[in-house]
Amino acid sequence: MVTTHPDYLTKSGYDSVPSMAHNAALSEDVETKLDEADRMAKETTVRYDADEVFGRVKARIHDNERA
């Protein structure tokens, strides 16, 4: 396996540890989406319950598995 960050020998084998910059790049999209959700929550009174949200997520996963 080729990585751009160091590998460390651990009890369970080799583990890769990403740099702070690499980790930030991986989570940037998530942070952007969370900021967008916060803005939408302030601007509207529309709310979704857990069943509706998780139902949508499961449907997207199922659709992607068929594609």
BELTARA-V60161 format. One record per backbone hydrogen bond with DSSP energy under -1.0 kcal/mol. CO is the residue of the C=O (numbers start at 1). NH is the residue of the N-H. Records with the same first field share a line. If there is no record, write none. Layout:
CO = NH, NH
This chain:
6 = 17
8 = 15
10 = 13
13 = 10
15 = 8
19 = 23
20 = 24
21 = 25
22 = 26
23 = 27
24 = 28
27 = 31
28 = 32
29 = 33
30 = 34
31 = 35
32 = 36
33 = 37
34 = 38
35 = 39
36 = 40
37 = 41
38 = 42
39 = 43
40 = 44
49 = 53
50 = 54
51 = 55
52 = 56
53 = 57
54 = 58
55 = 59
56 = 60
57 = 61
58 = 62
59 = 63
60 = 64
61 = 65
62 = 66
63 = 67
